[in-house]
Amino acid sequence: MLKRLAIPAIVLIAGLTSAIIPRAQTVPAKASGDEADKWNSVPPRKSAYAGKKSAPAPVRDLSGIWDATTDFGFQAKGANEHPAVLPGQDDPPGGAPNENGIIHPLPYTPLGEATLEAHKPTGVGVRSVPAVLGNDPLDICDPIGFPRMELYELRTIEIAQTANQVIYLNQMQSVWRIIWTDGRKLPEDPEPRFKGYSVGKWIDDYTFVAETVGMDEKTWIDNAGRPHSKDLRVEERFHRVDHDNMELTVTIDDPQMYTQPWLALNKFPLHLQPPDFDIREMFCSPSANAEYNRQVGDDSAAPTPQK
């Protein structure tokens, strides 16, 4: 169910499960295929450029503004490769204690299974509960954290490079990250951060690999409430296919919660946007959240009339 999302109608239709409230915005008149607005730009639909030839990729360069090309990257039912849905059901009834029977089950440890059952997601999926019963950190506007910023609503990102850093700007909650490329090692006993600590390197001229550790255990991995421990390690693999297209692969490795690493995104497509593309503002607003609950959200707590 829709928890709280006050965004343009074109986005609302595609992502009825978001729990984020950006500040009030209006829909740009030109949303696909036409000349883009200079402010609050909307990326074109995939059909506008699908099949078009692209120039070769530049060497060791991720820089630019990139947009998720599959339904704006909405992953409302969990990470793209492991949606929390049952076979043949796109929007199953929620409330199940676990994920038995889902299409691509995850390899939980006993601790992982128990922690999963303690998480109560309020979106859609096999385990979703009514908003009043949920405990999703996003529902109180906690920071989305990493890797959920890539495994929930991967919209538009901007990447810039310096001699020592890859700078990653994400539209979702207007979050920025630094991926260090100066040769430093990851911290061995890091103080937890919502976005963790990241280092990266080029493994060939077109593939950049980032490793991230130290994520705060209060965050969830995805919108289905998948858990992680302090030992979570995330690998991102950015592969520049050509000038206009890039693929992102994300691997989750947390031996406390899962018996083996698992793919969350596998060659997920990103498409380069024009250099004048203006990324829309998108924050979680506690005041808007409270107003939603006043007008809509608290109705879910009302008792069901008896027949």
C-alpha positions as CSV (number, residue, x, y, z in Angstrom):
1,M,0.0,0.0,0.0
2,L,1.1,3.6,-0.4
3,K,2.6,4.8,2.8
4,R,3.5,8.4,2.1
5,L,4.6,9.9,-1.2
6,A,3.9,13.4,-2.4
7,I,5.5,13.4,-5.8
8,P,4.4,14.1,-9.4
9,A,1.6,11.9,-10.8
10,I,3.8,10.3,-13.4
11,V,6.1,9.0,-10.7
12,L,3.3,8.2,-8.2
13,I,1.7,5.8,-10.7
14,A,5.0,3.9,-11.2
15,G,5.8,3.8,-7.4
16,L,2.7,3.4,-5.3
17,T,4.7,1.9,-2.5
18,S,7.2,4.7,-1.6
19,A,7.5,5.8,2.0
20,I,9.4,9.0,1.2
21,I,7.8,12.5,1.1
22,P,9.7,15.0,-1.0
23,R,8.7,18.6,-0.7
24,A,5.8,19.6,-2.8
25,Q,6.6,19.6,-6.5
26,T,4.8,20.1,-9.8
27,V,5.0,17.9,-12.9
28,P,7.1,19.3,-15.7
29,A,5.1,19.5,-18.9
30,K,7.5,17.5,-20.9
31,A,8.2,14.1,-19.4
32,S,9.2,11.8,-22.2
33,G,10.9,12.1,-25.5
34,D,10.5,15.9,-25.9
35,E,13.0,18.6,-25.0
36,A,13.5,18.4,-21.2
37,D,12.7,21.2,-18.8
38,K,15.7,23.0,-17.5
39,W,14.5,22.7,-13.9
40,N,13.2,19.5,-12.1
41,S,14.0,17.5,-15.2
42,V,12.2,14.2,-15.9
43,P,14.2,11.5,-17.7
44,P,12.8,10.2,-21.0
45,R,11.1,6.8,-21.2
46,K,13.3,4.0,-22.2
47,S,11.5,3.8,-25.5
48,A,12.9,7.2,-26.5
49,Y,16.4,5.8,-26.8
50,A,16.1,2.0,-26.8
51,G,18.0,0.5,-29.7
52,K,19.9,3.7,-30.6
53,K,23.6,3.3,-31.2
54,S,26.0,4.9,-28.8
55,A,29.6,6.0,-29.0
56,P,32.4,4.0,-27.3
57,A,32.7,4.4,-23.5
58,P,35.5,6.8,-22.3
59,V,38.3,5.1,-20.4
60,R,38.0,4.9,-16.6
61,D,35.2,7.4,-16.4
62,L,31.9,7.1,-14.6
63,S,31.2,10.8,-14.5
64,G,27.8,12.1,-15.5
65,I,24.1,12.1,-14.6
66,W,22.6,8.6,-14.7
67,D,19.0,7.5,-14.5
68,A,17.7,4.0,-13.8
69,T,16.0,2.8,-17.0
70,T,13.6,0.2,-15.6
71,D,10.5,2.0,-14.1
72,F,12.7,4.6,-12.5
73,G,14.4,1.8,-10.4
74,F,11.4,1.2,-8.2
75,Q,12.0,-1.9,-6.1
76,A,9.0,-1.7,-3.8
77,K,8.8,-5.4,-3.1
78,G,12.5,-5.9,-2.3
79,A,15.8,-5.9,-4.1
80,N,15.3,-6.3,-7.8
81,E,16.7,-9.9,-8.0
82,H,14.8,-11.1,-5.0
83,P,11.3,-9.6,-4.8
84,A,9.2,-10.7,-1.8
85,V,6.4,-12.0,-3.9
86,L,4.8,-15.4,-4.4
87,P,4.8,-17.1,-7.8
88,G,2.0,-15.7,-10.0
89,Q,1.2,-12.9,-7.5
90,D,2.4,-9.4,-8.3
91,D,0.8,-7.9,-5.2
92,P,0.1,-10.7,-2.7
93,P,-1.7,-10.2,0.6
94,G,0.8,-9.2,3.3
95,G,1.4,-10.2,6.9
96,A,3.3,-13.5,6.5
97,P,5.9,-14.0,9.2
98,N,8.6,-15.1,6.7
99,E,9.3,-15.5,3.0
100,N,8.5,-19.2,2.5
101,G,7.6,-19.8,-1.1
102,I,8.7,-16.5,-2.7
103,I,10.1,-16.6,-6.2
104,H,13.8,-16.2,-5.4
105,P,14.3,-17.1,-1.7
106,L,17.3,-15.8,0.2
107,P,19.8,-18.0,2.1
108,Y,19.0,-16.9,5.6
109,T,20.8,-18.1,8.7
110,P,18.6,-18.7,11.8
111,L,19.6,-15.3,13.1
112,G,18.7,-13.7,9.7
113,E,15.3,-15.4,9.7
114,A,14.6,-14.2,13.2
115,T,15.7,-10.7,12.4
116,L,13.6,-10.6,9.3
117,E,10.5,-11.6,11.2
118,A,11.1,-8.7,13.6
119,H,11.0,-6.3,10.7
120,K,7.5,-5.2,9.7
121,P,7.5,-3.5,6.2
122,T,4.5,-1.4,5.2
123,G,4.8,-1.3,1.5
124,V,3.8,-4.3,-0.7
125,G,5.0,-7.8,-0.7
126,V,4.4,-11.1,1.0
127,R,5.3,-9.8,4.5
128,S,3.7,-6.3,4.3
129,V,1.6,-5.1,7.3
130,P,-0.8,-2.2,7.7
131,A,1.0,1.1,8.2
132,V,-0.1,1.4,11.8
133,L,1.7,-1.9,12.6
134,G,4.9,-1.3,10.7
135,N,8.4,-0.5,12.0
136,D,10.2,0.6,8.8
137,P,12.8,3.2,9.8
138,L,11.8,5.2,6.7
139,D,8.3,5.7,8.1
140,I,9.8,8.0,10.8
141,C,12.1,9.7,8.2
142,D,15.3,8.0,9.4
143,P,18.0,8.2,6.8
144,I,17.6,5.5,4.1
145,G,21.1,4.3,4.5
146,F,23.2,2.1,2.1
147,P,22.6,-0.1,0.3
148,R,18.9,0.6,0.5
149,M,19.4,3.8,-1.4
150,E,20.1,1.6,-4.4
151,L,17.7,-1.3,-3.6
152,Y,14.5,0.7,-3.0
153,E,14.1,3.6,-5.4
154,L,17.1,4.0,-7.5
155,R,16.1,7.1,-9.5
156,T,18.7,9.5,-10.8
157,I,22.3,9.7,-9.6
158,E,25.2,11.9,-10.4
159,I,28.8,10.7,-10.3
160,A,31.9,13.0,-10.3
161,Q,35.5,11.9,-10.1
162,T,38.6,13.6,-8.6
163,A,42.1,12.3,-8.2
164,N,41.2,10.6,-4.9
165,Q,37.5,10.1,-4.8
166,V,34.4,9.1,-6.7
167,I,31.6,11.4,-5.5
168,Y,28.1,9.8,-5.7
169,L,25.0,12.0,-5.4
170,N,21.7,10.2,-5.1
171,Q,18.2,11.8,-5.6
172,M,16.6,9.5,-3.0
173,Q,16.7,11.6,0.2
174,S,19.3,13.8,-1.5
175,V,22.1,11.6,-0.2
176,W,25.8,11.9,-1.1
177,R,28.5,9.3,-0.7
178,I,32.3,9.3,-1.1
179,I,34.1,6.3,-2.5
180,W,37.8,6.7,-1.8
181,T,40.2,5.8,-4.6
182,D,43.5,6.9,-2.9
183,G,44.5,3.4,-1.9
184,R,43.4,3.5,1.7
185,K,42.2,0.3,3.4
186,L,38.7,-0.1,4.8
187,P,38.5,0.4,8.6
188,E,38.7,-2.8,10.6
189,D,36.3,-1.8,13.5
190,P,34.4,1.2,12.1
191,E,32.0,3.4,14.0
192,P,28.7,2.7,12.3
193,R,27.5,5.1,9.6
194,F,24.2,5.2,7.7
195,K,26.2,5.1,4.4
196,G,29.2,3.1,5.6
197,Y,32.8,3.5,4.5
198,S,33.6,3.0,0.8
199,V,36.8,2.4,-1.2
200,G,37.0,1.6,-4.9
201,K,39.3,0.8,-7.8
202,W,39.3,0.1,-11.5
203,I,39.8,-3.5,-12.4
204,D,39.8,-2.7,-16.1
205,D,39.3,0.4,-18.3
206,Y,35.5,0.1,-18.1
207,T,34.7,-1.6,-14.7
208,F,34.9,0.2,-11.3
209,V,34.4,-1.9,-8.1
210,A,33.5,-0.4,-4.8
211,E,33.5,-2.1,-1.4
212,T,31.5,-0.7,1.5
213,V,31.5,-1.7,5.2
214,G,30.4,-0.2,8.5
215,M,26.7,0.3,7.9
216,D,24.4,1.1,10.8
217,E,22.4,-2.0,11.8
218,K,19.3,0.1,12.3
219,T,18.9,0.4,8.5
220,W,17.3,-2.2,6.3
221,I,18.8,-3.6,3.1
222,D,15.7,-3.1,1.1
223,N,11.9,-2.3,1.2
224,A,11.0,-5.9,2.1
225,G,12.9,-5.5,5.4
226,R,15.8,-7.7,4.7
227,P,18.2,-7.4,7.6
228,H,22.0,-7.0,8.0
229,S,24.5,-7.0,10.8
230,K,27.6,-5.0,11.5
231,D,29.5,-7.5,9.3
232,L,27.7,-6.5,6.2
233,R,29.9,-6.0,3.2
234,V,28.5,-4.7,-0.1
235,E,30.2,-4.8,-3.5
236,E,29.2,-2.4,-6.3
237,R,30.4,-3.1,-9.8
238,F,29.9,-0.3,-12.2
239,H,30.5,-1.4,-15.8
240,R,30.5,1.3,-18.5
241,V,29.0,-0.5,-21.5
242,D,29.3,2.4,-23.9
243,H,29.1,6.2,-23.8
244,D,25.4,6.3,-22.9
245,N,24.9,3.1,-20.9
246,M,26.2,1.6,-17.7
247,E,25.4,-1.5,-15.7
248,L,25.4,-1.7,-11.9
249,T,25.7,-5.0,-10.0
250,V,25.3,-5.1,-6.2
251,T,26.3,-8.1,-4.1
252,I,25.4,-8.6,-0.4
253,D,27.7,-10.5,1.9
254,D,26.8,-10.8,5.6
255,P,27.7,-14.2,7.1
256,Q,25.7,-13.4,10.3
257,M,22.4,-13.1,8.4
258,Y,22.9,-15.1,5.2
259,T,24.7,-18.4,4.6
260,Q,26.2,-17.1,1.3
261,P,26.6,-13.9,-0.7
262,W,23.6,-12.9,-2.9
263,L,23.0,-10.7,-5.9
264,A,20.7,-7.8,-5.2
265,L,21.1,-6.1,-8.6
266,N,22.6,-7.9,-11.6
267,K,23.7,-5.7,-14.5
268,F,21.0,-3.1,-13.6
269,P,20.8,-0.6,-16.5
270,L,21.6,3.1,-16.0
271,H,21.3,5.6,-18.9
272,L,23.3,8.8,-19.3
273,Q,21.3,12.0,-19.2
274,P,22.2,15.4,-20.7
275,P,24.7,17.5,-18.8
276,D,22.1,20.2,-18.1
277,F,19.7,17.6,-16.5
278,D,18.4,19.1,-13.2
279,I,17.9,16.5,-10.5
280,R,14.7,16.9,-8.6
281,E,14.8,17.6,-4.8
282,M,13.6,14.7,-2.8
283,F,13.6,14.7,1.0
284,C,11.8,12.8,3.7
285,S,9.9,15.6,5.5
286,P,8.7,14.9,9.1
287,S,6.1,17.6,8.9
288,A,4.6,16.3,5.6
289,N,4.7,12.8,7.2
290,A,2.7,14.0,10.2
291,E,0.2,15.7,7.9
292,Y,-0.2,12.5,5.9
293,N,-0.9,10.6,9.1
294,R,-3.4,13.3,10.1
295,Q,-5.4,13.1,6.9
296,V,-4.8,9.6,5.6
297,G,-2.4,7.3,7.4
298,D,-4.1,7.1,10.8
299,D,-7.3,5.8,9.1
300,S,-5.6,2.4,8.9
301,A,-5.9,2.1,12.6
302,A,-9.7,2.5,12.6
303,P,-11.5,-0.7,13.6
304,T,-13.2,-2.7,10.9
305,P,-17.0,-2.4,11.1
306,Q,-18.6,-5.7,12.3
307,K,-21.2,-7.3,10.0
